[in-house]
């Protein structure tokens, strides 16, 4: 069974790569980055990390900063691939 870690982000470009590496050091862990339209390029970095870690990182882009709770709810909505391809 995979463990999916939900990672809501807003302006976390400087921290995201470190977090991804540390979480994915554990077998069976996956990440869903939920970006709230960060102006610092967090969403673009998340897409690059998705390419670097196929099947283990996915990204949900939201169109505006809508709050931490709503980011978690969106992530729990299951709008990402359930099984690695």
N, C-alpha and C positions, 0 to 999 in steps of 0.2 A: 504494500500500500504506500502510495506517495503522500508526503506531507506538503501541503501548499501553504506557503507563507505569503500573506497579503501585505504589501508594502505601499501604503499611500504616500505620495510624494508631492511636494511643492518646493521648488528651489533647493533641491538636494543633489545637484550635479556633483559637487565635491565629495559627497559621501556615498553615493549609490554604488559605484564599482567596488569599493571596499566591502560594503555590506553584502553584495551579491557573491563575491568570492568567499566570504566567510560562511554564509549560509549554505552555498552549494558545495562546500567541503564535506558536507554530510550526505552520504548516499541516500537516494530516495526523496531528497528535498527538492522542491520546485518553488519558484517565485512568481507572483503576479504583481507587477508594478502598476499602481493606479495613479496616473499623473493628472493633476488638476491644472493643465495648461501652464506649466511652469515657464516663466519668461527667461530662465537662465539656461535652457537647453537640456533640462533633465529628461524630457520625453525623447529627445533625439538620442541621448546617451542610452536610455533604456532600450531603444530599438537596436542600437549597436550591440548591447549586451545580449539581447535576444538572438541576434545573428551569431554571436560568439558561443552561446550556450543553447543550441537548438533543442527544443523539447523540454528545457528546464526553466526557461525564463519566458514569460509572456508579458504583454503590455496592454493596459486599458487606458486609452487617452480620453480624458473628459474635457469638455469645451470651456470650462471655467472653474475657478476656485470655488468649491461648493462645500467645503468642510470635511473634517476627518471622519465623522460618523457616516456621512453619506458616501464617502470613498469606500469605507469598509462594506457598507450595504451593497454598493455597486460591484465590488469584488466578490462578494458572496453570492451575487446573482448568477454566477457560473458562466459568464460570457467569455470563456477561454477554452482552449482544447483540454479535455479531461485526460487524454492519453497522449504521450509523446508520439510524434509521427516519425 
